[in-house]
Amino acid sequence: MARLNAAWGVFLSVAVSAVVGYVLLLILTWSIPRGDVAATANDAYPVLQIAYANLAPFAAHAVAVVIGGAMWLCGLASITSMARMWYAFARDDGMPGAARLRRVHPRYRTPVTAIVVTSTLAVLITVYATAFTVVTSISTITLYLAYVIPIYLNWRNGRRGRGEHTTPATAPWNIGRWAPAVNLVAIAWVLFITVIFALPPNELVLWTMLLLAIVLAAYWRLSARRRFVGPAVSPQA
């Protein structure tokens, strides 16, 4: 029952994170030293400032270690995902240098070149603070856009009654007649925050995104579309 259980997993992960995250934010807000919100907001590490102001040094150090470990694991997960994506596109000739990126090491059974290249890029963007800020902002925006594109296509095709879209048979976990309304809210929300994230003082993010979109469109038009046809489909037994 992967179609049902996977959907429950996605829903519960968001629901639990929302509740627990809200409780955590309440506790942190209540614990702001002397109630000075402005000073805490201007601190380079607001959460650590709250922790060190309210806990014994050992406990505060433990909180810092947990936060650092969580960030390290998130970084590893991001690099792993990026390396896998680069390999998948290279495997189907959808990346520059695909011949090398898609090679799987005979001993380690992993795409070593794709892993090394993506890991190196992840380190290089931290060298220049402005580049790091722009890249992380663009990553956040494009992540939301990547989520909302299939939502929009599913909503559009469902209204048209043609094309690929979910049905009770293919999506046993659903909210019935409320689904179109929720889809519209999700689409509107992503469009709204995309604009907000690109407003001053983040206009550099906007221009960088536009430049990146132009470069990718040119690459697709002039090169990639001639050889990239999507993932290969295995013949049915």
C-alpha positions in Angstrom: 0.0 0.0 0.0 2.8 2.4 -0.9 0.4 4.9 -2.6 -1.5 5.2 0.7 1.3 4.9 3.3 3.8 7.1 1.5 1.1 9.9 1.3 0.4 9.4 5.0 4.1 9.7 5.7 4.4 13.0 3.8 1.3 14.4 5.6 2.3 13.3 9.1 5.8 14.6 8.7 4.5 18.1 7.8 1.7 18.0 10.5 4.1 16.8 13.3 6.7 19.4 12.2 4.2 22.1 12.2 2.9 21.4 15.7 6.3 20.6 17.3 7.9 23.6 15.5 5.2 25.9 16.8 5.7 24.8 20.3 9.5 25.2 20.0 9.1 28.7 18.7 6.7 29.6 21.6 9.3 28.3 24.1 12.1 30.2 22.4 10.0 33.4 22.3 9.1 33.1 26.0 12.8 32.6 26.9 14.2 35.6 25.1 16.6 37.3 27.6 14.8 40.2 29.4 12.2 40.1 26.6 14.5 42.1 24.4 13.3 40.9 21.0 15.3 43.5 19.0 18.6 42.5 20.6 18.0 38.8 20.0 16.8 39.3 16.4 20.0 41.3 15.7 22.3 38.6 17.2 24.2 36.5 14.6 22.9 33.3 16.3 19.6 34.1 18.1 18.8 30.6 19.2 22.2 30.1 20.8 21.9 33.5 22.5 18.7 32.3 24.1 20.2 29.0 25.0 23.3 30.5 26.7 21.2 33.1 28.5 18.9 30.5 30.1 21.0 27.3 30.5 24.1 26.2 32.3 27.2 26.3 30.0 27.3 22.5 29.6 23.6 22.3 28.6 24.0 25.3 26.3 27.0 23.6 24.7 24.9 20.4 24.2 22.2 22.4 22.4 24.9 24.0 20.1 26.3 20.5 19.3 22.8 19.2 18.5 22.1 22.2 16.3 25.4 21.8 14.5 24.9 18.0 14.1 21.4 18.6 12.6 22.8 21.2 10.1 25.6 18.8 9.2 23.2 16.0 8.5 20.9 18.3 6.5 23.9 19.3 4.4 24.9 15.7 3.8 21.3 14.9 2.7 21.3 17.8 0.3 24.6 16.9 -1.2 23.5 13.2 -1.5 20.3 14.3 -3.3 22.2 16.7 -5.6 24.8 14.1 -6.6 22.0 11.5 -7.3 20.1 14.0 -9.4 23.3 15.0 -11.4 23.9 11.3 -12.0 20.3 10.6 -13.1 20.3 13.4 -15.6 23.8 12.5 -16.9 22.7 8.9 -17.3 20.1 10.1 -19.8 22.5 12.6 -21.5 20.8 15.6 -19.8 24.0 17.2 -18.3 27.2 18.8 -19.7 30.0 16.3 -19.2 27.5 13.5 -19.0 30.0 10.8 -20.1 32.0 11.3 -17.0 29.3 12.2 -14.5 27.4 9.0 -15.2 30.3 6.6 -14.6 29.8 4.3 -11.7 32.9 3.3 -9.8 33.5 -0.5 -10.2 34.6 -0.9 -6.6 32.4 1.6 -4.7 29.4 1.2 -6.9 28.6 4.9 -6.7 28.9 7.8 -9.2 32.2 9.1 -7.7 32.6 11.9 -10.2 29.1 13.3 -9.7 29.6 13.1 -5.9 33.0 14.9 -6.0 31.8 17.6 -8.4 28.7 18.4 -6.4 30.5 18.3 -3.1 33.1 20.7 -4.4 30.5 23.1 -5.6 28.8 23.0 -2.2 32.1 24.0 -0.6 33.0 26.7 -3.1 29.7 28.7 -2.7 30.6 29.1 1.0 33.8 31.0 0.2 32.0 34.2 -0.9 29.3 35.3 1.5 27.1 37.1 -1.1 27.2 34.1 -3.4 26.2 31.8 -0.5 23.2 34.0 0.4 22.1 34.2 -3.3 22.4 30.5 -3.9 20.5 29.5 -0.7 17.8 32.0 -1.5 17.4 30.7 -5.0 17.4 27.2 -3.8 14.6 28.0 -1.4 12.5 29.6 -4.2 13.1 27.0 -6.8 12.4 24.2 -4.3 8.9 25.7 -3.8 8.5 26.1 -7.5 9.5 22.4 -8.0 6.8 21.4 -5.5 4.1 23.6 -7.1 4.6 22.6 -10.8 3.2 19.1 -10.4 0.4 20.5 -8.2 -0.6 23.0 -10.9 -0.4 20.4 -13.7 -2.5 17.9 -11.6 -5.1 20.7 -10.9 -5.2 21.8 -14.5 -5.5 18.4 -16.0 -8.1 17.4 -13.5 -10.3 20.4 -14.5 -9.8 19.6 -18.2 -10.5 15.9 -17.7 -7.6 14.9 -19.8 -3.9 14.4 -19.4 -2.2 12.8 -16.4 -3.8 13.6 -13.0 -4.7 11.8 -9.8 -8.0 9.9 -9.4 -9.4 8.0 -6.4 -8.0 4.8 -8.0 -4.4 6.1 -8.3 -4.4 8.3 -5.2 -6.3 6.4 -2.4 -5.1 9.1 0.1 -7.1 12.2 -0.9 -9.3 14.9 0.5 -12.1 14.5 -2.0 -13.9 17.6 -3.2 -11.6 19.9 -1.1 -8.6 19.0 -3.2 -9.0 21.7 -6.0 -9.4 24.4 -3.4 -6.3 23.3 -1.5 -4.4 23.1 -4.7 -5.4 26.7 -5.6 -4.3 27.9 -2.1 -0.9 26.1 -2.5 -0.4 27.6 -6.0 -1.3 31.1 -4.8 0.9 30.8 -1.8 4.0 29.8 -3.7 3.5 32.6 -6.2 3.2 35.1 -3.3 6.3 34.0 -1.4 8.3 33.8 -4.7 7.6 37.5 -5.2 8.3 38.3 -1.5 11.6 36.5 -1.5 12.8 38.5 -4.5 11.8 41.9 -3.3 14.5 44.4 -2.1 16.9 44.0 -0.4 16.9 40.6 -2.2 16.8 42.0 -5.8 20.1 40.3 -6.5 18.3 37.0 -6.1 15.7 38.1 -8.7 18.3 39.1 -11.3 20.4 36.0 -10.7 17.3 33.8 -11.1 16.4 35.5 -14.3 19.9 35.1 -15.6 20.0 31.5 -14.6 16.6 30.9 -16.3 18.0 32.4 -19.5 21.1 30.3 -19.4 19.2 27.1 -18.8 16.7 28.0 -21.6 19.5 28.6 -24.0 21.3 25.4 -23.0 18.0 23.5 -23.6 17.3 25.2 -26.9 20.8 24.9 -28.4 22.0 21.6 -27.0 20.1 19.5 -24.4 16.8 19.0 -26.3 18.6 17.2 -29.2 19.8 14.4 -26.9 17.8 14.4 -23.7 14.5 12.6 -24.1 13.9 11.7 -20.5 14.6 8.6 -18.5 14.8 5.3 -20.4 11.7 3.1 -19.8 12.5 -0.6 -19.2 10.5 -3.0 -21.4 7.7 -4.7 -19.6 8.2 -8.4 -18.9 
